[in-house]
Amino acid sequence: MKRNSKRVIVGMSGGVDSAVAAALLVEQGYEVIGITIKTYNYDDVGGNVGNESSCCSLDGINDARRVCMMLDIPHYTVDFTDKFKAAVIDYFIDTYMSGQTPNPCVQCNRHIKWSEMLRKADALGAEYIAMGHYAYVRYNEATSRYYIARGTDTHKDQSYALWALRQESLARTMFPLASLTKEQVRAEAARLGLPIAAKQESYEICFVPDNNYRRFLRDTVSDFDQRMRGGKLVLDGAVIGEHQGFAYYTIGQRKGLGISSPEPLYVLNVIPETNTVVVGRDCDLLAEGLQAHSLNMMKYEHMHDERICTVKIRYKDEGEDALCQTQNDGKLIVRFCKPRRAVTPGQSVVLYEGNDVVGGGIIAGAL
């Protein structure tokens, strides 16, 4: 189907952000189609079933439909449960069971909210997809490259979770809320009379609605209890106790170790093959750098020459300067200007120049 440059599909979770994004595009004269994705079977994931209020939940689908009716735009619910399970849920489980810490929202953004939504846009003849994210899409004519930049609202900025989006996805992406703060978005929702103007935000992982990932893993991994049983806590090469199971721990964790010590101890390493959790002191968490894989470069095609970037190694990280360089084998080497604490395999490392996202990858380990 030929694409219409004024037709845009909006990913609508049922929350205030996506609702205002759709409403603003309607006001700007776009032909808007609301799309809500069903990402999981509620009976399969457990936890708070029957009272879901998270992104892509039953309540979210109904709220999105109400908003579209008020805006007088079409609304469709699309079942992506099989694709979501393969791209996000299975990844989430496999990452924890390999002793690492996953970033499911990054995977969902790339493989579901963008890749699958763009296929739906093509089917509906829409040129663009729009999301209620707090971020900008920029384009550099000199390099012919698209990249993400931080949103105006620094407290709500979501650029960290968008590093994996490909050039072809960014070229067809709109972020109507990029220049707004959360307070302004709520004010817009009230001005427009949207029925979800005061709806509270949901912060849990959508397919873990009770926010208990331990319960989720127990319920979904058939031999989970057997694999977790009898794990050893190791300090300085000596066993000092037993832990609850390697999948329950992440690098830098202090609480929940179940041991007493004259000094604070933290998780340094998780070894699933032997069900071992290595602990140590806070100073042992410091790293000089990291290596990352699964890179996606945005602002530049590559960085074969070292470049200083501001590097975030977790979502809540303020970022610190580091020397960054991409390798011919597709890896990224980051050398911190000062040691960083708790480099965590499986998490995302995202490189910035000012507010611009240079690129990102998945942390393989500390250097």
DOKE-530438 format. One record per residue: residue in three letters; x, y, z of N, C-alpha, C in turn. Coordinates in pm, whole numbers, padded with zeros to 5 digits, always signed. Layout:
BEGIN
ALAXYZXYZXYZ;...
***
This chain:
BEGIN
MET+00083-00119+00000+00000+00000+00000+00087+00125+00000;LYS+00052+00223-00083+00126+00348-00087+00111+00423+00044;ARG+00223+00476+00096+00220+00543+00225+00177+00688+00211;ASN+00092+00731+00304+00040+00868+00310+00124+00947+00411;SER+00188+01056+00367+00279+01132+00454+00206+01203+00568;LYS+00074+01215+00560-00003+01278+00669-00069+01176+00760;ARG-00050+01048+00729-00111+00943+00812-00006+00889+00909;VAL-00042+00882+01035+00051+00837+01137-00022+00744+01234;ILE+00044+00634+01270-00014+00548+01373+00056+00579+01505;VAL-00022+00585+01610+00029+00621+01742+00019+00499+01832;GLY+00132+00460+01890+00131+00352+01988+00067+00400+02116;MET-00047+00343+02152-00125+00392+02266-00133+00285+02374;SER-00069+00314+02487-00064+00219+02598-00184+00230+02691;GLY-00259+00338+02678-00366+00365+02772-00327+00468+02876;GLY-00202+00516+02868-00154+00618+02961-00170+00758+02906;VAL-00140+00855+02992-00161+00995+02956-00063+01040+02847;ASP+00060+00990+02847+00160+01037+02750+00119+01004+02606;SER+00085+00879+02580+00047+00842+02444-00085+00905+02403;ALA-00175+00926+02500-00303+00990+02469-00282+01134+02424;VAL-00197+01208+02495-00168+01346+02457-00092+01351+02325;ALA-00001+01258+02303+00070+01252+02175-00028+01240+02060;ALA-00126+01150+02072-00227+01133+01967-00310+01260+01950;ALA-00351+01320+02061-00435+01440+02054-00362+01556+01988;LEU-00235+01574+02019-00158+01683+01959-00143+01663+01809;LEU-00124+01540+01766-00111+01514+01623-00242+01539+01551;VAL-00353+01506+01615-00485+01538+01556-00498+01689+01539;GLU-00459+01765+01642-00467+01911+01634-00377+01966+01523;GLN-00267+01897+01496-00174+01942+01392-00217+01903+01251;GLY-00329+01834+01241-00384+01802+01110-00345+01667+01054;TYR-00285+01582+01135-00250+01449+01086-00372+01356+01090;GLU-00369+01259+01003-00469+01152+01004-00416+01044+01099;VAL-00471+01039+01218-00415+00958+01326-00493+00827+01342;ILE-00418+00720+01360-00476+00589+01390-00413+00539+01519;GLY-00493+00507+01618-00443+00457+01745-00423+00305+01741;ILE-00306+00261+01785-00276+00117+01789-00234+00080+01931;THR-00301-00017+01988-00260-00072+02118-00217-00216+02097;ILE-00102-00251+02151-00050-00386+02130-00077-00472+02253;LYS-00122-00593+02227-00136-00694+02332-00007-00775+02330;THR+00066-00772+02440+00201-00828+02440+00215-00960+02515;TYR+00118-00995+02596+00131-01121+02670-00006-01171+02708;ASN-00015-01301+02735-00139-01362+02783-00142-01351+02934;TYR-00244-01288+02985-00248-01253+03126-00244-01375+03218;ASP-00307-01485+03176-00306-01605+03260-00168-01672+03263;ASP-00082-01640+03166+00048-01706+03158+00152-01645+03249;VAL+00140-01514+03279+00249-01447+03351+00227-01441+03501;GLY+00101-01460+03547+00075-01458+03690+00093-01321+03751;GLY+00065-01308+03880+00086-01184+03951-00017-01078+03920;ASN-00108-01057+04010-00205-00948+03997-00300-00968+03878;VAL-00319-01089+03834-00408-01115+03721-00550-01070+03756;GLY-00613-01002+03663-00747-00949+03685-00748-00807+03734;ASN-00631-00753+03765-00623-00615+03813-00506-00543+03746;GLU-00485-00571+03615-00372-00514+03546-00395-00367+03514;SER-00299-00286+03545-00306-00144+03509-00178-00099+03441;SER-00092-00194+03405+00037-00160+03347+00023-00135+03197;CYS+00134-00093+03138+00140-00073+02993+00094-00199+02922;CYS+00012-00183+02820-00034-00293+02735-00126-00391+02809;SER-00183-00352+02923-00271-00438+03000-00414-00426+02948;LEU-00504-00505+03006-00645-00497+02969-00701-00359+02998;ASP-00670-00305+03115-00716-00170+03148-00657-00069+03050;GLY-00530-00088+03014-00466+00003+02920-00534+00001+02784;ILE-00569-00118+02736-00639-00130+02608-00771-00056+02611;ASN-00847-00073+02720-00976-00007+02732-00962+00144+02741;ASP-00862+00192+02816-00841+00336+02827-00800+00396+02693;ALA-00715+00326+02619-00674+00375+02487-00794+00384+02393;ARG-00881+00285+02399-01001+00287+02315-01090+00406+02350;ARG-01106+00434+02478-01189+00549+02520-01133+00680+02466;VAL-01001+00695+02473-00938+00818+02424-00959+00832+02274;CYS-00943+00723+02199-00960+00729+02054-01104+00762+02017;MET-01200+00709+02091-01339+00744+02066-01362+00892+02087;MET-01303+00949+02192-01319+01090+02220-01254+01175+02111;LEU-01138+01131+02060-01067+01205+01955-01126+01179+01817;ASP-01219+01084+01809-01284+01047+01683-01181+00995+01582;ILE-01095+00906+01629-00997+00843+01542-01010+00692+01554;PRO-00969+00617+01451-00978+00470+01460-00885+00417+01569;HIS-00924+00305+01627-00839+00237+01725-00839+00088+01696;TYR-00719+00030+01694-00706-00113+01674-00620-00173+01784;THR-00656-00292+01827-00572-00369+01918-00506-00480+01838;VAL-00375-00488+01846-00299-00584+01766-00233-00685+01859;ASP-00250-00811+01829-00196-00919+01913-00053-00952+01869;PHE+00043-00912+01951+00184-00941+01926+00238-01040+02029;THR+00152-01120+02090+00196-01203+02203+00306-01301+02164;ASP+00295-01366+02048+00397-01463+02009+00531-01393+01983;LYS+00527-01284+01910+00650-01211+01880+00710-01151+02007;PHE+00624-01101+02096+00672-01042+02221+00736-01148+02310;LYS+00677-01266+02313+00735-01374+02394+00875-01409+02344;ALA+00890-01420+02213+01019-01459+02157+01123-01349+02174;ALA+01084-01224+02152+01181-01114+02151+01208-01056+02288;VAL+01111-01063+02380+01125-00993+02508+01119-01088+02627;ILE+01013-01165+02639+00997-01250+02758+01105-01358+02762;ASP+01126-01428+02650+01229-01532+02647+01367-01472+02671;TYR+01392-01355+02612+01519-01284+02636+01535-01251+02784;PHE+01430-01203+02847+01432-01167+02989+01469-01288+03075;ILE+01403-01400+03048+01430-01522+03123+01572-01572+03097;ASP+01611-01579+02970+01743-01631+02935+01855-01547+02995;THR+01835-01414+02998+01939-01327+03052+01957-01349+03201;TYR+01847-01354+03275+01859-01383+03418+01919-01520+03444;MET+01879-01618+03362+01928-01753+03385+02072-01771+03337;SER+02128-01672+03271+02270-01675+03235+02353-01592+03333;GLY+02289-01545+03441+02361-01471+03544+02377-01323+03515;GLN+02303-01271+03416+02312-01131+03382+02182-01059+03415;THR+02180-00927+03392+02065-00845+03428+02008-00781+03302;PRO+01884-00815+03264+01830-00771+03135+01776-00628+03136;ASN+01760-00574+03013+01692-00448+02987+01574-00476+02893;PRO+01462-00529+02945+01353-00570+02855+01292-00456+02776;CYS+01289-00334+02830+01229-00223+02757+01309-00190+02630;VAL+01441-00205+02635+01523-00181+02517+01486-00279+02407;GLN+01472-00407+02442+01436-00508+02344+01296-00486+02290;CYS+01203-00448+02378+01066-00423+02334+01062-00305+02238;ASN+01135-00198+02270+01134-00081+02183+01180-00117+02042;ARG+01289-00189+02034+01345-00220+01902+01262-00321+01825;HIS+01229-00433+01888+01171-00545+01816+01018-00541+01807;ILE+00952-00475+01902+00806-00474+01903+00751-00334+01874;LYS+00781-00238+01960+00720-00106+01945+00763-00035+01817;TRP+00878-00072+01762+00919-00012+01636+00911-00111+01520;SER+00983-00220+01523+00985-00311+01408+00845-00359+01371;GLU+00772-00409+01468+00639-00462+01438+00539-00350+01409;MET+00552-00237+01479+00461-00126+01454+00483-00066+01315;LEU+00607-00065+01267+00633-00015+01132+00571-00108+01028;ARG+00571-00236+01054+00503-00328+00962+00353-00299+00960;LYS+00299-00270+01077+00156-00234+01083+00131-00102+01012;ALA+00223-00007+01026+00209+00121+00956+00208+00099+00805;ASP+00296+00012+00755+00299-00017+00612+00165-00076+00567;ALA+00110-00165+00649-00017-00229+00614-00131-00128+00608;LEU-00120-00022+00689-00225+00081+00695-00193+00202+00608;GLY-00083+00197+00536-00047+00308+00448-00002+00432+00522;ALA+00054+00415+00641+00101+00529+00721+00250+00550+00701;GLU+00290+00674+00684+00432+00706+00668+00506+00701+00800;TYR+00437+00740+00909+00506+00758+01038+00440+00677+01149;ILE+00522+00650+01251+00469+00603+01379+00508+00707+01483;ALA+00424+00723+01583+00449+00819+01690+00433+00750+01825;MET+00514+00792+01920+00511+00738+02056+00511+00854+02155;GLY+00464+00826+02274+00460+00928+02379+00587+00932+02462;HIS+00701+00912+02398+00828+00914+02469+00880+01058+02483;TYR+00957+01078+02589+01021+01208+02612+01162+01202+02553;ALA+01172+01230+02425+01300+01228+02354+01278+01296+02220;TYR+01389+01334+02156+01386+01394+02023+01444+01296+01922;VAL+01399+01309+01796+01469+01249+01683+01535+01362+01606;ARG+01666+01352+01587+01742+01452+01513+01792+01392+01381;TYR+01823+01482+01286+01880+01438+01159+01994+01530+01121;ASN+02108+01470+01087+02226+01545+01045+02240+01532+00893;GLU+02215+01642+00823+02220+01638+00677+02360+01606+00625;ALA+02462+01652+00698+02601+01629+00653+02637+01481+00652;THR+02586+01407+00752+02619+01264+00762+02505+01174+00715;SER+02388+01235+00690+02268+01160+00650+02231+01054+00754;ARG+02245+01093+00883+02215+00998+00990+02114+01057+01087;TYR+02025+00969+01133+01928+01003+01237+01983+00958+01371;TYR+01946+01030+01476+01985+00988+01610+01886+01044+01712;ILE+01888+00983+01829+01803+01024+01942+01875+01131+02022;ALA+01798+01223+02079+01852+01321+02174+01761+01326+02296;ARG+01818+01366+02407+01741+01373+02532+01620+01465+02516;GLY+01511+01429+02584+01393+01514+02586+01414+01637+02674;THR+01328+01736+02657+01338+01860+02734+01324+01833+02884;ASP+01234+01742+02921+01213+01708+03061+01322+01608+03103;THR+01425+01658+03168+01538+01571+03204+01499+01464+03304;HIS+01394+01488+03383+01350+01388+03481+01276+01272+03413;LYS+01219+01298+03296+01143+01195+03225+01215+01143+03100;ASP+01332+01198+03071+01405+01163+02949+01415+01011+02932;GLN+01380+00961+02813+01379+00817+02786+01480+00777+02678;SER+01576+00865+02651+01672+00837+02545+01754+00711+02573;TYR+01782+00683+02699+01865+00567+02735+01805+00437+02681;ALA+01672+00426+02684+01606+00302+02644+01581+00294+02494;LEU+01625+00397+02419+01597+00402+02275+01722+00383+02189;TRP+01835+00350+02251+01962+00344+02178+01965+00238+02068;ALA+01880+00138+02077+01888+00026+01982+01806+00047+01856;LEU+01738+00161+01842+01656+00184+01723+01743+00206+01600;ARG+01704+00142+01492+01780+00148+01367+01748+00277+01290;GLN+01834+00308+01193+01817+00428+01112+01682+00429+01040;GLU+01643+00315+00984+01518+00310+00910+01397+00331+01001;SER+01410+00295+01128+01303+00320+01225+01297+00467+01264;LEU+01413+00526+01291+01418+00665+01331+01366+00758+01222;ALA+01390+00721+01096+01348+00805+00984+01197+00820+00978;ARG+01124+00729+01041+00977+00732+01034+00914+00750+01172;THR+00990+00808+01265+00944+00822+01404+00914+00966+01438;MET+00804+00986+01513+00768+01117+01565+00751+01108+01717;PHE+00802+01207+01788+00786+01218+01933+00717+01352+01965;PRO+00586+01357+01966+00516+01484+01988+00541+01547+02125;LEU+00589+01468+02222+00609+01522+02358+00752+01565+02385;ALA+00838+01562+02285+00981+01586+02307+01009+01717+02378;SER+00935+01822+02346+00963+01955+02400+00885+01986+02528;LEU+00805+01889+02575+00717+01913+02689+00770+01847+02816;THR+00731+01903+02929+00755+01840+03058+00634+01755+03094;LYS+00651+01668+03192+00539+01586+03236+00424+01673+03286;GLU+00456+01779+03358+00352+01868+03409+00275+01932+03293;GLN+00346+01970+03188+00280+02029+03072+00192+01927+03000;VAL+00237+01802+02996+00157+01697+02933+00028+01676+03009;ARG+00035+01672+03141-00088+01657+03220-00179+01777+03202;ALA-00121+01896+03191-00202+02017+03168-00270+02009+03032;GLU-00198+01957+02931-00258+01940+02799-00372+01839+02805;ALA-00352+01731+02878-00457+01630+02890-00582+01689+02955;ALA-00563+01773+03056-00676+01839+03121-00744+01937+03025;ARG-00664+02014+02950-00720+02110+02854-00805+02039+02749;LEU-00758+01925+02705-00827+01850+02602-00943+01768+02657;GLY-00954+01761+02789-01061+01684+02851-01046+01535+02836;LEU-00922+01487+02827-00900+01344+02809-00936+01269+02937;PRO-01001+01154+02925-01051+01083+03043-00942+01025+03132;ILE-00818+01022+03086-00709+00964+03166-00611+01072+03211;ALA-00655+01197+03217-00565+01309+03248-00494+01291+03381;ALA-00561+01230+03479-00503+01215+03612-00453+01072+03639;LYS-00449+00989+03537-00409+00849+03556-00265+00841+03603;GLN-00241+00757+03703-00107+00741+03758-00021+00656+03665;GLU+00110+00681+03671+00202+00606+03587+00230+00469+03645;SER+00267+00378+03555+00305+00243+03594+00454+00224+03567;TYR+00527+00174+03665+00672+00161+03651+00719+00017+03644;GLU+00631-00079+03670+00675-00217+03669+00691-00268+03526;ILE+00762-00379+03511+00772-00445+03381+00634-00496+03344;CYS+00589-00468+03222+00449-00493+03188+00408-00639+03208;PHE+00496-00734+03175+00458-00875+03187+00489-00933+03325;VAL+00534-00847+03417+00549-00886+03558+00467-00786+03639;PRO+00334-00793+03631+00249-00688+03686+00256-00673+03838;ASP+00301-00776+03909+00318-00762+04054+00458-00714+04090;ASN+00540-00688+03987+00676-00636+04005+00765-00733+04084;ASN+00732-00861+04078+00809-00963+04150+00873-01057+04048;TYR+00992-01019+04000+01054-01099+03895+01097-01235+03948;ARG+01121-01246+04080+01157-01377+04136+01040-01473+04122;ARG+00922-01427+04155+00802-01509+04140+00782-01546+03994;PHE+00804-01450+03905+00787-01475+03762+00882-01585+03713;LEU+01009-01579+03753+01104-01681+03711+01068-01817+03767;ARG+01027-01822+03893+00986-01950+03953+00870-02011+03876;ASP+00777-01926+03832+00657-01975+03764+00683-02017+03619;THR+00786-01961+03557+00805-01982+03413+00921-02074+03377;VAL+01016-02093+03466+01129-02182+03439+01103-02315+03510;SER+01088-02422+03432+01039-02549+03486+01129-02607+03594;ASP+01261-02597+03577+01354-02655+03674+01419-02547+03761;PHE+01348-02437+03780+01407-02322+03848+01453-02356+03990;ASP+01365-02414+04070+01401-02444+04209+01520-02538+04218;GLN+01525-02634+04127+01637-02729+04128+01768-02658+04096;ARG+01766-02569+03999+01888-02499+03959+01933-02396+04063;MET+01841-02347+04144+01876-02245+04243+01924-02306+04375;ARG+01896-02433+04398+01920-02494+04529+02069-02510+04559;GLY+02108-02478+04684+02242-02509+04733+02353-02421+04682;GLY+02321-02300+04641+02423-02210+04590+02516-02158+04698;LYS+02643-02136+04663+02743-02092+04760+02773-01943+04744;LEU+02788-01877+04860+02838-01740+04866+02988-01746+04891;VAL+03065-01678+04808+03211-01688+04815+03271-01550+04836;LEU+03360-01540+04935+03434-01417+04963+03583-01450+04968;ASP+03662-01382+04889+03808-01404+04887+03841-01551+04866;GLY+03764-01620+04783+03791-01760+04750+03738-01861+04849;ALA+03679-01815+04960+03628-01906+05063+03475-01900+05069;VAL+03411-02015+05091+03266-02021+05104+03227-01968+05241;ILE+03139-01867+05243+03097-01807+05371+02948-01827+05398;GLY+02880-01898+05310+02738-01922+05332+02669-01968+05205;GLU+02537-01981+05213+02455-02019+05098+02365-01902+05059;HIS+02334-01894+04930+02242-01791+04883+02111-01856+04837;GLN+02016-01775+04794+01883-01825+04758+01876-01875+04614;GLY+01976-01846+04534+01975-01885+04393+02036-01774+04310;PHE+02125-01808+04217+02204-01707+04146+02119-01605+04071;ALA+02000-01646+04024+01917-01555+03945+01858-01442+04027;TYR+01871-01450+04159+01816-01347+04248+01914-01234+04274;TYR+02030-01237+04211+02134-01139+04247+02187-01068+04123;THR+02228-00944+04145+02287-00864+04038+02408-00790+04091;ILE+02497-00751+04002+02622-00686+04042+02593-00558+04121;GLY+02661-00545+04234+02644-00427+04318+02539-00442+04426;GLN+02465-00551+04425+02359-00571+04524+02418-00592+04662;ARG+02354-00529+04762+02398-00544+04901+02293-00615+04984;LYS+02167-00578+04967+02060-00636+05048+02029-00778+05003;GLY+01979-00858+05096+01932-00992+05064+02039-01098+05057;LEU+02161-01068+05106+02267-01169+05102+02252-01273+05213;GLY+02184-01235+05318+02156-01331+05424+02276-01370+05508;ILE+02376-01281+05515+02493-01309+05597+02527-01186+05680;SER+02592-01209+05793+02640-01098+05875+02789-01083+05852;SER+02834-00957+05851+02974-00930+05824+03013-00800+05894;PRO+03137-00790+05942+03179-00666+06007+03186-00548+05912;GLU+03185-00573+05781+03186-00465+05682+03084-00498+05573;PRO+03029-00396+05508+02930-00421+05403+02988-00504+05290;LEU+02909-00600+05243+02949-00683+05131+02852-00664+05015;TYR+02904-00676+04894+02827-00653+04773+02851-00767+04674;VAL+02754-00789+04586+02772-00891+04482+02872-00840+04379;LEU+02975-00921+04355+03077-00888+04255+03060-00967+04127;ASN+03011-01090+04138+02999-01176+04020+02893-01282+04045;VAL+02826-01322+03938+02725-01427+03943+02767-01534+03843;ILE+02783-01657+03891+02833-01767+03806+02726-01876+03801;PRO+02641-01874+03697+02529-01969+03693+02572-02113+03678;GLU+02685-02138+03611+02729-02277+03587+02750-02353+03717;THR+02795-02282+03822+02820-02347+03951+02726-02296+04061;ASN+02627-02214+04021+02533-02154+04116+02610-02084+04228;THR+02708-02003+04188+02794-01933+04283+02772-01783+04273;VAL+02766-01718+04388+02761-01572+04394+02886-01525+04469;VAL+02968-01448+04401+03092-01396+04460+03063-01258+04518;VAL+03103-01238+04644+03081-01109+04710+03216-01048+04748;GLY+03212-00918+04774+03334-00848+04812+03300-00711+04867;ARG+03400-00628+04878+03384-00496+04937+03348-00394+04830;ASP+03304-00279+04876+03260-00176+04782+03372-00137+04686;CYS+03494-00129+04734+03606-00091+04647+03630-00194+04537;ASP+03587-00319+04560+03606-00423+04460+03512-00407+04340;LEU+03410-00322+04355+03315-00300+04248+03365-00202+04143;LEU+03474-00131+04173+03523-00029+04081+03589-00093+03959;ALA+03559-00036+03841+03615-00088+03716+03675+00026+03636;GLU+03780-00005+03561+03848+00094+03478+03779+00113+03344;GLY+03694+00019+03306+03626+00029+03178+03534-00089+03156;LEU+03486-00103+03033+03396-00214+03001+03406-00248+02854;GLN+03356-00365+02821+03342-00408+02683+03195-00435+02657;ALA+03147-00399+02537+03005-00418+02503+02992-00482+02366;HIS+02879-00550+02346+02849-00614+02218+02711-00567+02171;SER+02665-00621+02060+02533-00587+02003+02518-00437+01984;LEU+02619-00373+01928+02620-00228+01915+02517-00178+01814;ASN+02469-00058+01840+02391+00017+01742+02441+00161+01746;MET+02512+00201+01643+02563+00337+01636+02460+00426+01569;MET+02439+00545+01626+02338+00637+01575+02401+00759+01510;LYS+02460+00844+01592+02508+00973+01542+02623+00956+01442;TYR+02707+00855+01466+02816+00822+01375+02804+00676+01335;GLU+02849+00645+01216+02842+00507+01169+02934+00417+01250;HIS+03048+00472+01290+03142+00398+01374+03231+00499+01445;MET+03311+00452+01540+03410+00535+01610+03539+00456+01620;HIS+03606+00437+01507+03731+00362+01507+03843+00439+01577;ASP+03831+00572+01578+03922+00655+01657+03858+00685+01792;GLU+03939+00684+01896+03885+00709+02030+03818+00847+02037;ARG+03707+00850+02107+03632+00974+02123+03582+00980+02267;ILE+03589+01098+02327+03535+01115+02463+03384+01134+02456;CYS+03313+01050+02527+03168+01059+02536+03127+01055+02683;THR+03009+01105+02710+02947+01084+02841+02877+00949+02836;VAL+02910+00863+02931+02865+00724+02925+02773+00693+03042;LYS+02653+00641+03008+02560+00592+03110+02564+00440+03109;ILE+02575+00379+03228+02580+00233+03235+02455+00174+03302;ARG+02359+00258+03335+02227+00214+03382+02130+00330+03368;TYR+02003+00300+03376+01901+00401+03347+01912+00522+03439;LYS+01932+00501+03567+01936+00611+03664+02073+00678+03672;ASP+02167+00633+03593+02303+00686+03594+02306+00828+03537;GLU+02377+00918+03604+02393+01054+03552+02491+01058+03436;GLY+02579+00961+03426+02677+00955+03318+02809+01017+03358;GLU+02917+00959+03307+03052+01009+03332+03132+01001+03202;ASP+03235+01086+03191+03317+01087+03070+03401+00960+03058;ALA+03420+00917+02933+03502+00799+02907+03554+00805+02764;LEU+03666+00737+02739+03719+00721+02605+03652+00599+02541;CYS+03591+00619+02426+03512+00514+02362+03565+00486+02222;GLN+03563+00359+02185+03616+00320+02055+03547+00192+02008;THR+03500+00192+01883+03443+00070+01826+03554-00011+01759;GLN+03538-00142+01766+03638-00234+01712+03590-00294+01579;ASN+03682-00347+01502+03647-00409+01375+03557-00531+01392;ASP+03561-00594+01509+03479-00712+01535+03340-00676+01586;GLY+03307-00546+01586+03174-00504+01629+03160-00480+01778;LYS+03269-00491+01851+03265-00466+01995+03291-00317+02023;LEU+03254-00276+02143+03281-00140+02191+03371-00150+02313;ILE+03477-00070+02315+03565-00060+02431+03546+00078+02494;VAL+03518+00079+02623+03498+00203+02698+03601+00206+02811;ARG+03679+00313+02817+03776+00331+02925+03738+00456+03002;PHE+03696+00437+03127+03645+00547+03208+03756+00645+03244;CYS+03721+00773+03247+03817+00874+03292+03842+00863+03442;LYS+03745+00811+03515+03765+00773+03655+03685+00646+03678;PRO+03731+00556+03767+03666+00426+03783+03517+00439+03812;ARG+03441+00347+03755+03296+00342+03775+03260+00220+03858;ARG+03150+00233+03930+03106+00130+04022+03000+00040+03958;ALA+03013-00089+03983+02909-00188+03951+02874-00193+03802;VAL+02973-00219+03719+02947-00246+03577+02876-00381+03569;THR+02758-00383+03509+02670-00499+03518+02644-00562+03382;PRO+02696-00683+03357+02669-00751+03230+02519-00768+03205;GLY+02480-00743+03081+02339-00751+03043+02271-00616+03036;GLN+02322-00520+03113+02266-00385+03109+02315-00310+02985;SER+02250-00199+02956+02289-00118+02840+02392-00014+02878;VAL+02488+00007+02787+02578+00120+02797+02539+00214+02683;VAL+02518+00341+02714+02474+00438+02615+02570+00556+02615;LEU+02614+00595+02495+02712+00702+02478+02641+00830+02434;TYR+02681+00942+02497+02621+01072+02465+02729+01172+02429;GLU+02694+01263+02339+02766+01388+02320+02668+01500+02350;GLY+02687+01567+02462+02585+01662+02506+02454+01589+02527;ASN+02349+01631+02456+02220+01564+02467+02198+01458+02362;ASP+02294+01441+02270+02277+01350+02158+02325+01209+02193;VAL+02246+01109+02153+02287+00970+02169+02377+00931+02053;VAL+02500+00898+02086+02597+00854+01985+02570+00710+01945;GLY+02538+00626+02043+02510+00486+02018+02505+00411+02150;GLY+02494+00281+02141+02487+00201+02263+02513+00055+02236;GLY+02513-00023+02341+02534-00167+02329+02499-00236+02460;ILE+02521-00367+02461+02495-00448+02580+02629-00478+02648;ILE+02635-00448+02777+02759-00468+02852+02792-00617+02860;ALA+02913-00652+02816+02961-00789+02827+03034-00812+02960;GLY+03104-00707+03006+03176-00720+03132+03269-00603+03152;ALA+03327-00597+03272+03420-00490+03307+03559-00521+03253;LEU+03637-00416+03231+03777-00431+03193+03867-00423+03315;
***
